[in-house]
Amino acid sequence: MRLRLETGKCAGHAVCHAMDADLFPLDDNGYSTVQSTELAPGDIERAQDGVNACPERALVIDE
């Protein structure tokens, strides 16, 4: 499973970062800097929580 960001949709709410700062890093302006990342099995649930929290639906988990 891969975590990715649809950059143009991110509005900088930083809700994902509040869920898990390591999985959802931010730039200096508060926007997500998530790169397309292969998720370790132990990170899937935390990643899904961050994806679900995004009000802009800018984060996606691809299977």
PDB file of N, CA, C and O in Angstrom:
ATOM      1  N   MET A   1       0.852  -1.180   0.000  1.00  0.00           N
ATOM      2  CA  MET A   1       0.000   0.000   0.000  1.00  0.00           C
ATOM      3  C   MET A   1       0.895   1.239   0.000  1.00  0.00           C
ATOM      4  O   MET A   1       1.937   1.287   0.653  1.00  0.00           O
ATOM      5  N   ARG A   2       0.447   2.229  -0.754  1.00  0.00           N
ATOM      6  CA  ARG A   2       1.214   3.462  -0.875  1.00  0.00           C
ATOM      7  C   ARG A   2       0.373   4.656  -0.427  1.00  0.00           C
ATOM      8  O   ARG A   2      -0.812   4.758  -0.742  1.00  0.00           O
ATOM      9  N   LEU A   3       1.011   5.540   0.306  1.00  0.00           N
ATOM     10  CA  LEU A   3       0.417   6.808   0.715  1.00  0.00           C
ATOM     11  C   LEU A   3       0.909   7.871  -0.258  1.00  0.00           C
ATOM     12  O   LEU A   3       2.102   7.950  -0.554  1.00  0.00           O
ATOM     13  N   ARG A   4      -0.016   8.687  -0.753  1.00  0.00           N
ATOM     14  CA  ARG A   4       0.390   9.775  -1.638  1.00  0.00           C
ATOM     15  C   ARG A   4      -0.476  11.009  -1.396  1.00  0.00           C
ATOM     16  O   ARG A   4      -1.562  10.932  -0.822  1.00  0.00           O
ATOM     17  N   LEU A   5       0.032  12.128  -1.843  1.00  0.00           N
ATOM     18  CA  LEU A   5      -0.634  13.419  -1.688  1.00  0.00           C
ATOM     19  C   LEU A   5      -1.005  13.962  -3.054  1.00  0.00           C
ATOM     20  O   LEU A   5      -0.178  13.970  -3.966  1.00  0.00           O
ATOM     21  N   GLU A   6      -2.235  14.415  -3.203  1.00  0.00           N
ATOM     22  CA  GLU A   6      -2.649  15.166  -4.380  1.00  0.00           C
ATOM     23  C   GLU A   6      -2.402  16.636  -4.031  1.00  0.00           C
ATOM     24  O   GLU A   6      -3.257  17.310  -3.457  1.00  0.00           O
ATOM     25  N   THR A   7      -1.228  17.102  -4.389  1.00  0.00           N
ATOM     26  CA  THR A   7      -0.697  18.382  -3.932  1.00  0.00           C
ATOM     27  C   THR A   7      -1.653  19.552  -4.130  1.00  0.00           C
ATOM     28  O   THR A   7      -1.805  20.378  -3.230  1.00  0.00           O
ATOM     29  N   GLY A   8      -2.287  19.637  -5.268  1.00  0.00           N
ATOM     30  CA  GLY A   8      -3.175  20.761  -5.561  1.00  0.00           C
ATOM     31  C   GLY A   8      -4.396  20.841  -4.669  1.00  0.00           C
ATOM     32  O   GLY A   8      -5.042  21.886  -4.589  1.00  0.00           O
ATOM     33  N   LYS A   9      -4.715  19.756  -4.002  1.00  0.00           N
ATOM     34  CA  LYS A   9      -5.891  19.743  -3.116  1.00  0.00           C
ATOM     35  C   LYS A   9      -5.560  20.170  -1.685  1.00  0.00           C
ATOM     36  O   LYS A   9      -6.458  20.566  -0.941  1.00  0.00           O
ATOM     37  N   CYS A  10      -4.298  20.097  -1.290  1.00  0.00           N
ATOM     38  CA  CYS A  10      -3.922  20.418   0.092  1.00  0.00           C
ATOM     39  C   CYS A  10      -4.146  21.899   0.359  1.00  0.00           C
ATOM     40  O   CYS A  10      -3.644  22.755  -0.370  1.00  0.00           O
ATOM     41  N   ALA A  11      -4.908  22.193   1.417  1.00  0.00           N
ATOM     42  CA  ALA A  11      -5.207  23.576   1.790  1.00  0.00           C
ATOM     43  C   ALA A  11      -4.473  23.999   3.061  1.00  0.00           C
ATOM     44  O   ALA A  11      -4.681  25.108   3.552  1.00  0.00           O
ATOM     45  N   GLY A  12      -3.625  23.136   3.591  1.00  0.00           N
ATOM     46  CA  GLY A  12      -2.817  23.497   4.747  1.00  0.00           C
ATOM     47  C   GLY A  12      -3.541  23.458   6.080  1.00  0.00           C
ATOM     48  O   GLY A  12      -3.154  24.169   7.007  1.00  0.00           O
ATOM     49  N   HIS A  13      -4.571  22.656   6.200  1.00  0.00           N
ATOM     50  CA  HIS A  13      -5.276  22.544   7.480  1.00  0.00           C
ATOM     51  C   HIS A  13      -4.411  21.856   8.537  1.00  0.00           C
ATOM     52  O   HIS A  13      -4.569  22.122   9.728  1.00  0.00           O
ATOM     53  N   ALA A  14      -3.503  20.977   8.118  1.00  0.00           N
ATOM     54  CA  ALA A  14      -2.554  20.260   8.985  1.00  0.00           C
ATOM     55  C   ALA A  14      -3.227  19.271   9.930  1.00  0.00           C
ATOM     56  O   ALA A  14      -2.639  18.887  10.940  1.00  0.00           O
ATOM     57  N   VAL A  15      -4.436  18.860   9.620  1.00  0.00           N
ATOM     58  CA  VAL A  15      -5.119  17.874  10.455  1.00  0.00           C
ATOM     59  C   VAL A  15      -4.384  16.531  10.380  1.00  0.00           C
ATOM     60  O   VAL A  15      -4.284  15.822  11.381  1.00  0.00           O
ATOM     61  N   CYS A  16      -3.879  16.188   9.211  1.00  0.00           N
ATOM     62  CA  CYS A  16      -3.125  14.936   9.063  1.00  0.00           C
ATOM     63  C   CYS A  16      -1.899  14.955   9.959  1.00  0.00           C
ATOM     64  O   CYS A  16      -1.595  13.966  10.626  1.00  0.00           O
ATOM     65  N   HIS A  17      -1.205  16.065   9.976  1.00  0.00           N
ATOM     66  CA  HIS A  17       0.001  16.215  10.805  1.00  0.00           C
ATOM     67  C   HIS A  17      -0.333  16.044  12.288  1.00  0.00           C
ATOM     68  O   HIS A  17       0.443  15.459  13.044  1.00  0.00           O
ATOM     69  N   ALA A  18      -1.476  16.552  12.690  1.00  0.00           N
ATOM     70  CA  ALA A  18      -1.910  16.396  14.080  1.00  0.00           C
ATOM     71  C   ALA A  18      -2.173  14.928  14.410  1.00  0.00           C
ATOM     72  O   ALA A  18      -2.027  14.511  15.559  1.00  0.00           O
ATOM     73  N   MET A  19      -2.560  14.147  13.403  1.00  0.00           N
ATOM     74  CA  MET A  19      -2.801  12.714  13.613  1.00  0.00           C
ATOM     75  C   MET A  19      -1.484  11.954  13.779  1.00  0.00           C
ATOM     76  O   MET A  19      -1.382  11.063  14.622  1.00  0.00           O
ATOM     77  N   ASP A  20      -0.472  12.307  12.972  1.00  0.00           N
ATOM     78  CA  ASP A  20       0.827  11.634  13.040  1.00  0.00           C
ATOM     79  C   ASP A  20       1.870  12.498  12.326  1.00  0.00           C
ATOM     80  O   ASP A  20       1.924  12.531  11.096  1.00  0.00           O
ATOM     81  N   ALA A  21       2.683  13.186  13.098  1.00  0.00           N
ATOM     82  CA  ALA A  21       3.664  14.123  12.546  1.00  0.00           C
ATOM     83  C   ALA A  21       4.733  13.429  11.704  1.00  0.00           C
ATOM     84  O   ALA A  21       5.266  14.033  10.773  1.00  0.00           O
ATOM     85  N   ASP A  22       5.051  12.188  12.009  1.00  0.00           N
ATOM     86  CA  ASP A  22       6.080  11.476  11.249  1.00  0.00           C
ATOM     87  C   ASP A  22       5.585  11.054   9.865  1.00  0.00           C
ATOM     88  O   ASP A  22       6.316  11.180   8.883  1.00  0.00           O
ATOM     89  N   LEU A  23       4.372  10.563   9.780  1.00  0.00           N
ATOM     90  CA  LEU A  23       3.825  10.127   8.493  1.00  0.00           C
ATOM     91  C   LEU A  23       3.388  11.299   7.617  1.00  0.00           C
ATOM     92  O   LEU A  23       3.361  11.183   6.392  1.00  0.00           O
ATOM     93  N   PHE A  24       3.048  12.420   8.237  1.00  0.00           N
ATOM     94  CA  PHE A  24       2.496  13.560   7.518  1.00  0.00           C
ATOM     95  C   PHE A  24       3.285  14.834   7.820  1.00  0.00           C
ATOM     96  O   PHE A  24       2.793  15.721   8.517  1.00  0.00           O
ATOM     97  N   PRO A  25       4.509  14.923   7.294  1.00  0.00           N
ATOM     98  CA  PRO A  25       5.322  16.128   7.539  1.00  0.00           C
ATOM     99  C   PRO A  25       4.748  17.339   6.807  1.00  0.00           C
ATOM    100  O   PRO A  25       4.021  17.208   5.823  1.00  0.00           O
ATOM    101  N   LEU A  26       5.096  18.518   7.316  1.00  0.00           N
ATOM    102  CA  LEU A  26       4.629  19.778   6.735  1.00  0.00           C
ATOM    103  C   LEU A  26       5.812  20.632   6.302  1.00  0.00           C
ATOM    104  O   LEU A  26       6.919  20.497   6.822  1.00  0.00           O
ATOM    105  N   ASP A  27       5.555  21.519   5.333  1.00  0.00           N
ATOM    106  CA  ASP A  27       6.578  22.487   4.964  1.00  0.00           C
ATOM    107  C   ASP A  27       6.470  23.691   5.904  1.00  0.00           C
ATOM    108  O   ASP A  27       5.648  23.696   6.821  1.00  0.00           O
ATOM    109  N   ASP A  28       7.291  24.695   5.675  1.00  0.00           N
ATOM    110  CA  ASP A  28       7.309  25.874   6.549  1.00  0.00           C
ATOM    111  C   ASP A  28       6.019  26.684   6.504  1.00  0.00           C
ATOM    112  O   ASP A  28       5.769  27.506   7.386  1.00  0.00           O
ATOM    113  N   ASN A  29       5.202  26.455   5.481  1.00  0.00           N
ATOM    114  CA  ASN A  29       3.926  27.168   5.352  1.00  0.00           C
ATOM    115  C   ASN A  29       2.742  26.359   5.852  1.00  0.00           C
ATOM    116  O   ASN A  29       1.602  26.815   5.768  1.00  0.00           O
ATOM    117  N   GLY A  30       2.997  25.156   6.375  1.00  0.00           N
ATOM    118  CA  GLY A  30       1.936  24.337   6.936  1.00  0.00           C
ATOM    119  C   GLY A  30       1.257  23.400   5.957  1.00  0.00           C
ATOM    120  O   GLY A  30       0.218  22.821   6.275  1.00  0.00           O
ATOM    121  N   TYR A  31       1.830  23.240   4.763  1.00  0.00           N
ATOM    122  CA  TYR A  31       1.271  22.330   3.768  1.00  0.00           C
ATOM    123  C   TYR A  31       1.967  20.980   3.838  1.00  0.00           C
ATOM    124  O   TYR A  31       3.152  20.897   4.163  1.00  0.00           O
ATOM    125  N   SER A  32       1.232  19.937   3.534  1.00  0.00           N
ATOM    126  CA  SER A  32       1.779  18.586   3.569  1.00  0.00           C
ATOM    127  C   SER A  32       2.892  18.420   2.540  1.00  0.00           C
ATOM    128  O   SER A  32       2.824  18.946   1.429  1.00  0.00           O
ATOM    129  N   THR A  33       3.911  17.679   2.940  1.00  0.00           N
ATOM    130  CA  THR A  33       5.015  17.365   2.029  1.00  0.00           C
ATOM    131  C   THR A  33       5.116  15.860   1.803  1.00  0.00           C
ATOM    132  O   THR A  33       6.174  15.355   1.429  1.00  0.00           O
ATOM    133  N   VAL A  34       4.024  15.148   2.028  1.00  0.00           N
ATOM    134  CA  VAL A  34       4.016  13.697   1.835  1.00  0.00           C
ATOM    135  C   VAL A  34       4.440  13.381   0.405  1.00  0.00           C
ATOM    136  O   VAL A  34       3.906  13.935  -0.556  1.00  0.00           O
ATOM    137  N   GLN A  35       5.398  12.493   0.288  1.00  0.00           N
ATOM    138  CA  GLN A  35       5.811  11.963  -1.005  1.00  0.00           C
ATOM    139  C   GLN A  35       5.134  10.608  -1.166  1.00  0.00           C
ATOM    140  O   GLN A  35       4.672  10.029  -0.183  1.00  0.00           O
ATOM    141  N   SER A  36       5.071  10.106  -2.367  1.00  0.00           N
ATOM    142  CA  SER A  36       4.526   8.771  -2.565  1.00  0.00           C
ATOM    143  C   SER A  36       5.408   7.802  -1.787  1.00  0.00           C
ATOM    144  O   SER A  36       6.593   7.649  -2.084  1.00  0.00           O
ATOM    145  N   THR A  37       4.817   7.153  -0.792  1.00  0.00           N
ATOM    146  CA  THR A  37       5.570   6.351   0.162  1.00  0.00           C
ATOM    147  C   THR A  37       4.934   4.982   0.335  1.00  0.00           C
ATOM    148  O   THR A  37       3.720   4.864   0.500  1.00  0.00           O
ATOM    149  N   GLU A  38       5.758   3.960   0.295  1.00  0.00           N
ATOM    150  CA  GLU A  38       5.295   2.602   0.597  1.00  0.00           C
ATOM    151  C   GLU A  38       5.079   2.525   2.108  1.00  0.00           C
ATOM    152  O   GLU A  38       5.973   2.857   2.887  1.00  0.00           O
ATOM    153  N   LEU A  39       3.898   2.089   2.512  1.00  0.00           N
ATOM    154  CA  LEU A  39       3.576   2.006   3.937  1.00  0.00           C
ATOM    155  C   LEU A  39       3.999   0.663   4.512  1.00  0.00           C
ATOM    156  O   LEU A  39       3.746  -0.387   3.922  1.00  0.00           O
ATOM    157  N   ALA A  40       4.643   0.712   5.665  1.00  0.00           N
ATOM    158  CA  ALA A  40       4.941  -0.506   6.410  1.00  0.00           C
ATOM    159  C   ALA A  40       3.636  -1.010   7.015  1.00  0.00           C
ATOM    160  O   ALA A  40       2.739  -0.213   7.291  1.00  0.00           O
ATOM    161  N   PRO A  41       3.515  -2.318   7.226  1.00  0.00           N
ATOM    162  CA  PRO A  41       2.267  -2.853   7.794  1.00  0.00           C
ATOM    163  C   PRO A  41       1.844  -2.153   9.089  1.00  0.00           C
ATOM    164  O   PRO A  41       0.648  -1.972   9.321  1.00  0.00           O
ATOM    165  N   GLY A  42       2.783  -1.762   9.921  1.00  0.00           N
ATOM    166  CA  GLY A  42       2.453  -1.105  11.183  1.00  0.00           C
ATOM    167  C   GLY A  42       2.001   0.331  11.040  1.00  0.00           C
ATOM    168  O   GLY A  42       1.506   0.923  11.999  1.00  0.00           O
ATOM    169  N   ASP A  43       2.166   0.903   9.850  1.00  0.00           N
ATOM    170  CA  ASP A  43       1.785   2.302   9.621  1.00  0.00           C
ATOM    171  C   ASP A  43       0.434   2.459   8.937  1.00  0.00           C
ATOM    172  O   ASP A  43      -0.080   3.574   8.842  1.00  0.00           O
ATOM    173  N   ILE A  44      -0.143   1.377   8.466  1.00  0.00           N
ATOM    174  CA  ILE A  44      -1.358   1.475   7.647  1.00  0.00           C
ATOM    175  C   ILE A  44      -2.521   2.079   8.422  1.00  0.00           C
ATOM    176  O   ILE A  44      -3.213   2.953   7.900  1.00  0.00           O
ATOM    177  N   GLU A  45      -2.749   1.643   9.637  1.00  0.00           N
ATOM    178  CA  GLU A  45      -3.886   2.170  10.407  1.00  0.00           C
ATOM    179  C   GLU A  45      -3.705   3.657  10.708  1.00  0.00           C
ATOM    180  O   GLU A  45      -4.655   4.431  10.588  1.00  0.00           O
ATOM    181  N   ARG A  46      -2.494   4.064  11.097  1.00  0.00           N
ATOM    182  CA  ARG A  46      -2.236   5.481  11.384  1.00  0.00           C
ATOM    183  C   ARG A  46      -2.359   6.321  10.115  1.00  0.00           C
ATOM    184  O   ARG A  46      -2.873   7.439  10.151  1.00  0.00           O
ATOM    185  N   ALA A  47      -1.885   5.777   8.994  1.00  0.00           N
ATOM    186  CA  ALA A  47      -2.008   6.493   7.722  1.00  0.00           C
ATOM    187  C   ALA A  47      -3.471   6.658   7.343  1.00  0.00           C
ATOM    188  O   ALA A  47      -3.875   7.726   6.884  1.00  0.00           O
ATOM    189  N   GLN A  48      -4.267   5.617   7.531  1.00  0.00           N
ATOM    190  CA  GLN A  48      -5.693   5.696   7.199  1.00  0.00           C
ATOM    191  C   GLN A  48      -6.390   6.736   8.062  1.00  0.00           C
ATOM    192  O   GLN A  48      -7.277   7.441   7.581  1.00  0.00           O
ATOM    193  N   ASP A  49      -6.000   6.843   9.333  1.00  0.00           N
ATOM    194  CA  ASP A  49      -6.582   7.864  10.206  1.00  0.00           C
ATOM    195  C   ASP A  49      -6.286   9.265   9.669  1.00  0.00           C
ATOM    196  O   ASP A  49      -7.167  10.125   9.660  1.00  0.00           O
ATOM    197  N   GLY A  50      -5.060   9.494   9.226  1.00  0.00           N
ATOM    198  CA  GLY A  50      -4.691  10.792   8.661  1.00  0.00           C
ATOM    199  C   GLY A  50      -5.418  11.087   7.362  1.00  0.00           C
ATOM    200  O   GLY A  50      -5.863  12.212   7.137  1.00  0.00           O
ATOM    201  N   VAL A  51      -5.540  10.081   6.506  1.00  0.00           N
ATOM    202  CA  VAL A  51      -6.266  10.227   5.240  1.00  0.00           C
ATOM    203  C   VAL A  51      -7.726  10.582   5.523  1.00  0.00           C
ATOM    204  O   VAL A  51      -8.278  11.492   4.903  1.00  0.00           O
ATOM    205  N   ASN A  52      -8.339   9.873   6.446  1.00  0.00           N
ATOM    206  CA  ASN A  52      -9.745  10.119   6.781  1.00  0.00           C
ATOM    207  C   ASN A  52      -9.956  11.496   7.405  1.00  0.00           C
ATOM    208  O   ASN A  52     -11.039  12.066   7.274  1.00  0.00           O
ATOM    209  N   ALA A  53      -8.949  12.038   8.076  1.00  0.00           N
ATOM    210  CA  ALA A  53      -9.076  13.330   8.747  1.00  0.00           C
ATOM    211  C   ALA A  53      -8.943  14.517   7.796  1.00  0.00           C
ATOM    212  O   ALA A  53      -9.335  15.631   8.143  1.00  0.00           O
ATOM    213  N   CYS A  54      -8.398  14.292   6.605  1.00  0.00           N
ATOM    214  CA  CYS A  54      -8.153  15.398   5.669  1.00  0.00           C
ATOM    215  C   CYS A  54      -9.474  15.951   5.125  1.00  0.00           C
ATOM    216  O   CYS A  54     -10.199  15.233   4.436  1.00  0.00           O
ATOM    217  N   PRO A  55      -9.799  17.217   5.423  1.00  0.00           N
ATOM    218  CA  PRO A  55     -11.065  17.782   4.946  1.00  0.00           C
ATOM    219  C   PRO A  55     -11.085  18.009   3.437  1.00  0.00           C
ATOM    220  O   PRO A  55     -12.160  18.117   2.846  1.00  0.00           O
ATOM    221  N   GLU A  56      -9.922  18.082   2.809  1.00  0.00           N
ATOM    222  CA  GLU A  56      -9.836  18.315   1.370  1.00  0.00           C
ATOM    223  C   GLU A  56      -9.711  17.021   0.567  1.00  0.00           C
ATOM    224  O   GLU A  56      -9.729  17.045  -0.663  1.00  0.00           O
ATOM    225  N   ARG A  57      -9.584  15.896   1.263  1.00  0.00           N
ATOM    226  CA  ARG A  57      -9.378  14.582   0.614  1.00  0.00           C
ATOM    227  C   ARG A  57      -8.153  14.624  -0.305  1.00  0.00           C
ATOM    228  O   ARG A  57      -8.166  14.091  -1.414  1.00  0.00           O
ATOM    229  N   ALA A  58      -7.083  15.283   0.199  1.00  0.00           N
ATOM    230  CA  ALA A  58      -5.851  15.432  -0.569  1.00  0.00           C
ATOM    231  C   ALA A  58      -4.929  14.217  -0.417  1.00  0.00           C
ATOM    232  O   ALA A  58      -3.993  14.047  -1.198  1.00  0.00           O
ATOM    233  N   LEU A  59      -5.188  13.388   0.570  1.00  0.00           N
ATOM    234  CA  LEU A  59      -4.342  12.224   0.821  1.00  0.00           C
ATOM    235  C   LEU A  59      -5.061  10.972   0.361  1.00  0.00           C
ATOM    236  O   LEU A  59      -6.275  10.834   0.513  1.00  0.00           O
ATOM    237  N   VAL A  60      -4.276  10.055  -0.212  1.00  0.00           N
ATOM    238  CA  VAL A  60      -4.833   8.831  -0.794  1.00  0.00           C
ATOM    239  C   VAL A  60      -3.951   7.656  -0.427  1.00  0.00           C
ATOM    240  O   VAL A  60      -2.725   7.767  -0.417  1.00  0.00           O
ATOM    241  N   ILE A  61      -4.575   6.535  -0.127  1.00  0.00           N
ATOM    242  CA  ILE A  61      -3.850   5.279   0.015  1.00  0.00           C
ATOM    243  C   ILE A  61      -4.223   4.400  -1.166  1.00  0.00           C
ATOM    244  O   ILE A  61      -5.388   4.056  -1.364  1.00  0.00           O
ATOM    245  N   ASP A  62      -3.213   4.046  -1.943  1.00  0.00           N
ATOM    246  CA  ASP A  62      -3.398   3.145  -3.087  1.00  0.00           C
ATOM    247  C   ASP A  62      -3.006   1.745  -2.672  1.00  0.00           C
ATOM    248  O   ASP A  62      -1.978   1.544  -2.025  1.00  0.00           O
ATOM    249  N   GLU A  63      -3.829   0.775  -3.046  1.00  0.00           N
ATOM    250  CA  GLU A  63      -3.520  -0.622  -2.699  1.00  0.00           C
ATOM    251  C   GLU A  63      -2.735  -1.286  -3.797  1.00  0.00           C
ATOM    252  O   GLU A  63      -2.385  -2.461  -3.683  1.00  0.00           O
TER     253      GLU A  63
END
